[in-house]
């Protein structure tokens, strides 16, 4: 009779399955492997219980020691625990009765047009004059015009901007997928202006 699979094996299989579906699972993967190592160190046998998961949640390495932190850690486990139930229906799924509800996320602020204009004006006035204020103005303007995530805008390369076609290529964004976005003529003009300034400044710096 084969030995029961360790929790680290279960977690590894789960993460591999999810990643095949395109999920990155960065922080979730780390949390689940932390749980797996904890459970295996305990030499826990039988179905995974809420008691074991709650005790793991309290082992926050940052020692923040708040029910809100524990509740967030416990919530991370729920999709994996439901996956485990196919192997042992007795597996317990933690709910909000353990540490209370997870505090809600603050609603994102949707910038109005006048706020975007004010932000670009403020960026334009940054010191020292030259490339730095132009870079921030272009960055914020492109995020607003193309609907980019901040991480996507920061990862852009010069080769990703095709001004002649008016297209922007966003590579390896969410779920490791790339996409092409059409740019408004005013955005193309702003990017062309920034590209000229950047090349001029870099050329001047190289000569000094």
C-alpha positions in Angstrom: 0.0 0.0 0.0 1.5 3.4 -1.0 2.1 6.1 1.6 -0.2 9.0 1.6 0.9 12.1 -0.4 2.6 14.8 1.7 1.0 18.2 1.8 4.0 19.6 -0.2 3.2 17.1 -2.9 -0.5 18.1 -2.9 0.4 21.8 -3.1 3.0 21.2 -5.8 0.4 19.4 -7.9 -2.2 22.1 -7.3 0.2 24.9 -8.3 1.3 23.1 -11.4 -2.3 22.6 -12.5 -3.2 26.3 -11.9 -0.1 27.5 -13.8 -1.0 25.4 -16.8 -4.2 27.4 -16.9 -2.2 30.6 -17.0 -2.2 31.8 -13.4 1.1 33.3 -12.1 0.3 32.5 -8.4 3.3 34.4 -7.0 2.2 35.3 -3.4 -0.4 32.5 -3.3 2.2 29.9 -4.2 4.5 31.1 -1.5 1.7 31.0 1.1 0.6 27.5 0.1 4.1 26.1 0.2 4.5 27.7 3.7 1.4 25.9 4.8 2.5 22.6 3.3 5.9 22.7 5.1 4.1 23.6 8.4 1.7 20.7 8.0 4.4 18.2 7.1 6.5 19.3 10.0 3.6 18.6 12.3 3.4 15.1 10.7 -0.3 15.7 10.5 -2.4 12.8 9.5 -6.0 12.7 8.3 -8.0 15.6 6.7 -6.7 19.1 6.9 -8.6 20.9 9.7 -9.5 24.5 10.4 -7.6 24.3 13.6 -4.3 23.4 11.8 -4.9 26.1 9.2 -5.7 28.7 11.8 -2.6 27.9 13.8 -0.5 28.3 10.6 -2.2 31.7 9.9 -1.0 32.9 13.2 2.6 32.1 12.3 2.9 35.4 10.3 6.6 35.9 9.7 6.2 39.7 10.0 4.7 39.3 13.5 1.9 41.7 12.8 -0.3 39.6 15.1 -3.7 41.0 14.1 -6.9 39.1 13.3 -7.1 41.0 10.0 -3.8 39.7 8.9 -4.7 36.1 10.0 -8.0 36.4 8.2 -6.3 37.4 5.0 -3.8 34.5 5.2 -6.7 32.0 5.9 -8.7 33.4 3.0 -5.8 32.6 0.6 -6.2 28.9 1.4 -9.8 28.4 0.5 -9.4 27.6 -3.3 -6.7 25.1 -2.4 -8.7 23.5 0.4 -11.7 23.0 -1.9 -9.3 21.3 -4.3 -8.2 19.0 -1.5 -11.7 17.9 -0.8 -11.7 15.7 -3.9 -9.1 13.6 -2.2 -10.7 13.7 1.3 -14.2 15.0 1.6 -13.6 15.5 5.3 -11.3 18.4 4.6 -12.6 21.5 6.4 -13.0 24.8 4.6 -12.3 27.9 6.8 -14.8 30.7 6.9 -15.1 34.1 8.5 -16.2 32.7 11.8 -12.5 31.9 12.6 -10.9 35.4 12.7 -13.8 37.5 11.3 -14.2 39.0 7.9 -11.3 40.3 5.8 -11.5 44.2 5.7 -12.7 45.4 2.3 -10.4 46.9 -0.2 -10.5 50.7 -0.6 -12.4 51.5 -3.8 -10.0 52.8 -6.5 -10.1 56.4 -7.4 -11.2 57.1 -11.0 -9.4 60.3 -12.1 -11.6 62.9 -13.8 -10.3 64.7 -16.9 -9.5 67.9 -15.0 -7.5 65.9 -12.4 -5.5 64.2 -15.1 -4.7 67.6 -16.7 -3.6 68.9 -13.3 -1.4 65.9 -12.7 0.3 66.3 -16.1 0.9 70.0 -15.4 2.4 69.2 -12.0 4.7 66.6 -13.7 5.8 69.1 -16.3 7.0 71.4 -13.5 9.2 68.9 -11.8 12.9 69.7 -11.2 15.4 69.5 -12.6 14.0 70.7 -16.0 14.6 68.5 -19.0 14.1 64.8 -19.4 12.8 64.0 -15.8 9.6 66.1 -16.0 9.0 65.0 -19.6 9.3 61.3 -18.6 6.8 61.6 -15.8 4.4 63.6 -17.9 4.6 61.1 -20.7 4.3 58.1 -18.3 1.1 59.5 -16.6 -0.4 60.6 -19.9 0.2 57.2 -21.5 -1.4 55.4 -18.6 -4.5 57.6 -18.8 -4.7 57.5 -22.6 -4.1 53.8 -23.2 -5.6 52.4 -20.0 -2.4 50.7 -18.9 -1.5 49.3 -15.5 1.4 51.0 -13.9 3.6 47.9 -14.2 2.8 47.6 -17.9 3.7 51.2 -18.6 7.0 50.9 -16.6 7.9 47.7 -18.5 7.5 49.3 -22.0 10.6 49.4 -24.3 11.2 51.8 -27.1 10.7 49.0 -29.6 7.1 48.4 -28.2 6.0 51.8 -29.6 5.3 51.8 -33.3 4.5 55.5 -34.0 4.2 55.0 -37.8 1.3 52.5 -37.2 0.0 54.2 -34.1 0.2 51.0 -32.1 1.5 50.0 -28.7 2.6 46.4 -27.8 2.1 45.4 -24.2 4.1 42.3 -23.5 3.6 39.6 -20.9 1.0 41.4 -18.9 -1.7 39.7 -16.8 -1.8 35.9 -17.3 1.5 36.2 -19.3 -0.3 37.4 -22.4 0.6 40.2 -24.8 -1.7 42.6 -26.6 -1.6 45.5 -29.1 -3.3 48.7 -28.5 -4.2 51.4 -31.0 -3.1 54.9 -30.0 -5.0 58.2 -30.5 -3.2 60.6 -32.9 -2.7 63.1 -30.0 -1.0 60.3 -28.0 1.2 59.4 -31.0 2.2 63.1 -31.2 3.1 63.2 -27.5 5.2 60.0 -27.7 7.0 61.3 -30.8 7.8 64.5 -29.0 9.1 62.6 -26.0 11.2 60.3 -28.1 12.9 63.2 -29.9 13.7 64.9 -26.5 15.0 61.7 -25.0 17.2 60.9 -28.0 18.5 64.5 -28.0 19.3 64.4 -24.2 21.0 61.0 -24.4 23.1 62.1 -27.4 24.1 65.2 -25.5 25.0 63.2 -22.4 27.1 60.8 -24.5 29.1 63.6 -26.0 30.0 65.2 -22.6 
